[in-house]
């Protein structure tokens, strides 16, 4: 068999294509980019002109063209089951092969940008995507289809069989994407919140990884309600920012968000801070004072490190939640309050329960909607976007013209385990900006905890010449990136001759072509 007129062992092509597809559908990869890369792989390896993934939308009960790979921009297209080629494949669950597209009048050619000439020179293959373990009658998730150059029917049938294998491989990913589509539709259908308030995306929350996107999705789900949210995660993961995001998409967003770190005050002062006190209630109480529950009335109260509250304070917080009443210290007069509570802790509250240090009834009151924020080391995709955000922030604050972070420094960021999480990363970037006197953050600008002997070229096993060579190589690579592979411009930036740059490029075996498509920063 030949593909696109080139004789080649089809088994080898299919095997190499399958290997690429298996790498793309690895569990850690995000759904849409993963499925999009599969369509690109199919088009590249098998010379398909276009590749499409249509997924059934459970709400509208129509097929939506969800992911495409095409030389021209494609409009939003929907198919009704049974209508057109794709609709028939979905309804019957049987693949279709059309040897020449011009012989069939059911195609949406205008939407797909197909010319009359293409219709005469292209075939069409469409196969259903079925659930991996179908237990219901409706087990078709969608379809995968391609525009292929015209080939003998036997070759088109081989392509069809191969696409059926691909459809079986990606069925789990398509099923998850279908669930995400349904969830997004549900959130959109909720419309404005109480009082006509729309759900705003948190402006200062970086969400690149799948895990943190799920956290934000949960925040948007609990935001419009008055349910108590319990934010759990290590110190420095961004619990306070998430509390602000929840408050920001609640009907109380125009009311105060009052914050208290329960670990920051001695136990004897926490009650006075939370519930207020009457004049003369204790030594130093020279006047009446409103507590934070009163200050946050009709708004939101964020209690960070709630596990540090004393048992007495826990009892009073429980009463405030249940009865919507508080009493100031030294007063018997109840005060009615309407407060939405958001709590946070880095401690295992279940362990505190067993040790008798946390009330069981309060635990079940605050644990209505728990949200777990993953540590930074568990979502490494967020490290670089966060670092760039902090770099921009501190460059403006300290009036520095720092444009980027060097590749070796980025490598250190991604390799480090970040015990202090996002807070540690922020402090690290602030320190680097303060001591940096050039336009690039380099490894030697980072704190000693991140640096290694190898990264800073101070490994005692390196000779002086090897250490200098490492430093030279880093400078040269950074300049080539900045100049987008232009060695003449890199020589100007480094203030050396073109001959020296050319010599060093060859000496260190640097592939200049690798940087010609780099984004200029």
N, C-alpha and C positions, 0 to 999 in steps of 0.2 A: 504493500500500500504506500501511497505518497500523500503528504500533506501539503496543500497549496502548490502542487506540482513538483515538490522536492521528494525524491525517493529516500525513505528513512524507515527504520524499524519502528513501527507504530507502538509495539510493546514498550520499547525504551522511552518513547515520548510520553506515553500514558503513565509509566512508572515514575518518571522524573516529575511530571505534573502533579501526580498524587502526593509525592513527597513534599513538594512545595505547599500544597493545600493543607496537608497534615500539620506543617509548621505554622501555617496561618491560623488554624483553629485551635491553637494551644489555649488551655483554660485561662491563662493570665492575660490574654489579649482581649481588648474591647470588642463588642459585637459588631457594630457597623463597620469600623475600619477593617476588621478581620474578614467579613463577608465581601466588602468592596475589593480587598486585595485578592480574594479568590476569583472574582470576575476578571480582574486584570491578568491573573495568572493564566486563566483559560484562554483569554483573547491573545495573549502573547505566545503561549506554547502551541496552541492549536490553530492560530491564525484566524480567529473569529473576528468579524468586523465589529460586532456589538454583542454584549451579554447583559441579560436582565434578570432581576430577581423580583418577582411579584408575590406579595404576602397578603393573605386574607385578613381584612380588618373585621374583628368579631362584632364591632358595634354597627358599622354600616353594612356589613355582610357583602362587601365588595372587595375585589382584589385591587391592591394598590401597588403601583410600580415603585418599590421602596428603594432599591439600589440598582444603579445602572453603570455600565462602562461603555461609552460611546464617543466617537470623534466629535459629535455635535451635541449641543445642549438639548436635553429632552424635557418637554413639558410634563406637568403632573398628569398621569394617566390612571384611570380606574377601569376595571373590567367587571361586568356583571357575570356571575356564573352561567355558563352555557352560551354566552355571547362572544363571538370572535374565536380565533384559534386558541388563545390563552384561556379564555373562559370555558371553552369546551374541554380542554385538558384538565382544568380544575374540577369541573363537574363530573367527568367520566373517570378521572384518575388514570387515564391512559395517555402515553406519550404520543406525540405527533411529529412526523417528518414530512416536510414539503420540499420536494427537489428543486423547484423554481418558484420564487415568490410571486412573480408576475402572473403565474397561472391561478393565483388565489386572490379573491377580492376582499377578504376579511381583515386585512392589515390596516392599522392606524398609521399610514405612511407619513402623513403630514406631521403628526406629533413626534415621530421618530426621525424625521429628517432624511428619509430614504428617497433618493432620486429614481426616476424611471429606469435609468441605466443600471442602478444597483438592483432594482427589483428583477431585472432580467439576468443578473449575474450572481444572485445570492440564493442560498437555500435557507430554510428555517427549521430549527429543531426546538421542541418544547417538551419538558418532562415534568411530572408532578413531584412535589416534595411532600413525603408522607411522614407522619409521626413515627418515632423509633419503636414505640410500644403502643400501638393503637388499641384503646379499650372501648372507644366510642365509635358510633357509626361514621361520624364526620372526622376522618383521620387525615385529610389533605390540608396542609398548612399553606401551600402556595405553589408556585412554579418557578423553574429556572429555564430560560430560553436563550438561544443564540442565533445570530445571523452568520452563516458560514458561506465561504466561497462554494460554488457549485462543484460537487464531487460525484463520482459514481455512487449509486444507491447503497452498495455494500459498505462503502466507506462512511456514508452518512449514518447508516444503521450502527456501525461501530462507535461513532461519535455519540449516538443516542444512548447506547449501552453504557458508555463511559460517563455521560452526564447523569444517568440514573444512579451510578455508584457515587458520584459527587453529591447528588441530592440526598442520598442516604447518609453520607458522612456529615453533612451540614444541617441535618434535620433538627438536632438539639439546639444549635445556635439560632436557627430560624424560629423555633418555638419560643426561645427566650426573647428574641426581638419582637415577636408577636405580643408577648406579655407586656413588654415595655411600651409598645404602641398603645395597647389597651389602657395601661396606667396613665400615659400622657393624655389620652383622650378623656379619661375620667377626671383628671385634674383640670383640664381645660373646660370641661362641661360644668364644673362647679361654679364657673364664672366669678364675679366679684365677691369679695367677702362681705361680712356684715358692715353696713355703712358705705358700701360701694368702693371698698379698698381693694386694689389689685395686689397680687402677691409679687413683691419685688425681689429680684435676685440679689443676694448679698454682694455688695460692691467690692469688699475687701477679702472675699473668701475664694481662694484658689482651689479649683476642683478639676483636676485632670484625670486622676485615677478613678477606676470604677467604684472602689470602696467609699471614697469621700463623696462621690456623686450620689450614692445610695444614702449616705448620711444626710445630705441636703434634701433629698427627696422625702426622707422621713420628717425632717424639720418642717417642710412645706405641708406635709399631711397633718401634723399635730398643731401647726401654727394657728389656723382659724378657730380651733376649739379652745375651751378653758381647761382642758385636761392638764394635770401636772406632768411635766417632762423630767426625766432623770438622765442627765448626761454623764456618761461614764467613760473613762479613759485616763491614760497617764498624764502627769503634769506637763503642761506645755503643748498639748495637742490642739488647743483652740476651743475649749469648752465655753469660755466667755463670749467669743465671737459667734459661736453657734447659738448661744442664748439670745444674743442681739438679733440674729437672723430669725429665730422663732418669734421674738417679740415684733420684729419688723413686718412679719406677714400675718399678724393677728389683728383683730378688730380694735385692740388696745394700743396700736402703734403710736397714736398721737398722745397717749398718756405716758407718765414716767416709767422708765425701766430703772429700778433701784437695785444696786448690787451690794452684796456683803460677803466678804471672805470670812467664814466662821473660824478659820484657823488663825486669823490675824489679831484677834482680840482675846484677852483672858476670859475664862469661863464666866467669871462674876460680872463682866461688863457686857457680855453678849446679849443677855436678857434685856438690859436697859436699852441697848442699841436697837434691838428688834421691836420691843413692845413699848419703849418710852418709860418715863418715870414721873412721879409727882414731886413737887417741891418738898424737901425734908425727908424723902424716902430713905436716904442714906447719907452718910457724911460726904459733903461736896455737892449734893443735889440742891443747888440754890434757887432753881426755878423749874417749872414744868417743862418737860421735853417730849416731843412727839417721837414715837418709834418708827422704824422703817416700814412696818406694816401700814401705819397711818399715812406716811409719806407716799407710799405706793398705791394708795387707795384708788380703785378703778384702773390701775395699771398692772405692772408685772414686777415681782420681786424675785431676784436671782440670788440664791443661797449657794455660794461656792464652798466646797469642802463641808458638806452637811454632816458628814461622819464625825466631825470634831465637836458637834454640839453636845452639851451636857444632857443628862437624862431629864433634868427638870425643864430645860429649854425645849427639849424634844416634845415633852408633854404639852407645853404651851403652843408650840407650832402645830401640833396635831389638833388642838382645840380650834386654832385659827382656821385650819383647813376644813374641819368638820362643821363647826358652828358659825364660822365667819365672824368670830368675836375674839377680841383680845382684852387684856387688862394691863394697864400700866403698872410698873413696879411701885408698890406703896399705895395703890388705889383699889377699891372694890367695885368701881363703876365699869361695867362692860362697854366696850366701844365696837360698833359694827364696822367691819371692813370688807371690801370686795377686792380681793387680790388674786391674780393668777400667779402660781408658784412654778418656778423652774429651779431645779436643784442640780448640783454637780458634785462628783466625788472621784478621787483616784483610788480610794480604798475599796477593798472587797467587803461590801456591806453585809453579805451573807456570813462572813467570818465574824464580823462585829456582833451580829445577831446571836451567834452561838456563844460568844464570850459575854453576852449580856450588856454590851456597851451601846447597843442601838435597839430602840423599841420596835417590836415586830409589827404593831399596828401602824406606826408611822412609816415603816418600810413599805408596807403594802399601799399606803396612801400616796407616797411620792413615786412609787415604781409603776405608775399607771402606763406611762409610755417611755420605756427605756431606750436610749440611743447610745450605741457604743461607737466611740471615735477611735479609729485605728492609730497606732503609733506611726511616726514618720518613717521608720525603717520598714514598715509593712506596706507602704504606699510610695515607693521610690520614684514613681512617675511624677509626683508632686514636688520633688526636691528642687529641680532646676527652675520650673515656673515660679516657685516661692522665692528662690534665691534672686531671680531676675526682678521680681516685684520689690523685694527689699533693697536691691541695688539701686533701682530707680528712686525709691523713697529716700534713702539716705544720701544719694548723690545730690538730690535737690536740697535736702535739709542742710548739708554741709557745703553746698555750692562747689561740688566737684564735677569734673567732666569725665566720669568713668563710664565707658560705653559697654563693656562686656566682661565676661569671666573666661579665663583661658581654659583650653581643653584639659590640661593636666589638673587644674583646680576643680573643674567639673567632675573629673574622675574621682578625686578625693571626696567630694560631696556625696557621690553615689555609693562609694565604698564604705563610708563612715556609718556607724550604727546609731548615732543621734539619740543618746539617752535622755537629753533634755528636749527632744522633739522640736517643734516649730520655733519655740522660744529660743532654744540654743542656736538654731540656724539664723534667726533674726539677729541675735547678739553677735554671731560670727561675722555676718555680712557688715554690720555696723562697724566692728573693729577693723575689718579689712578696708572699708571705705576711708576710715580715719587715717590709716597709715599708708594708704596707696597714694603715690605721687605721679602716677602715669594714667593711661586711659584703659588699662586692663588689670583686673584682679588676677594675681598669679599665686602660685602655691606658697611662696614665702610671705605673702600677706595674711595667710590663714593662721589661726591659733595653733600652738604646738600640739594640741590634742588631735588635730586633724592631720598634721604633717607626719610623713614617714621619712626615714633617711633616704630612701630611694627617690621619693617625690621631690625632695629639696636638693638632690644631688650631694648629700652630705654623708652618704653611706661610707663607713670607714673602709669597706672593701674596695671602693672605687679609687683609682689613682687620680691625681690632680687633672691629668689630661682627659680622663673619662668624665669627671665631674663637669669640666668646662664644656665638653662636647654635648652633654645632656642639656646644659643651659642654653647653648647655641641652638640646638635643635628645637627647643621649645620656642625661643624667640623667632626663629625662622618660620616654623609652622604657623604661629600666630600672625606674622606679617603676611604670609601667603594667603591665609584665610581672609584677612582684612582687604588684601588687594585682589581677591577672587582669582588667585593663581597667576596674576601678572607679576613676573619676576622683576621687571624693570621698576614697577611701582613699589614692590617690596624692598628693592635696593634703595630707592629714595627714602622710604619710611625708616629704614635702618641706618641711613646715612653711610652706606658703603657702596662700592662699585658693583655693577651688574656682574662682572667677572667673578667676584667673591661669592655672590649669591648663587650663581650657576655652579661654581665649584662645590659649595657646601651642599647644595641640593643633590648633586651626584654623589658626594662623599657619604651623606646620610641616607641615600637611597629614598628620597622623598618623592612621592608621586604628585607632581604639580597639578595634573588633570583633575585630581580628586577635589581640588578647591576652586575650580573654575566656575562651578555652579553654586558656590556658597553665597549666602545672603550677605550683602554688605551692611555692616553695622556702624 
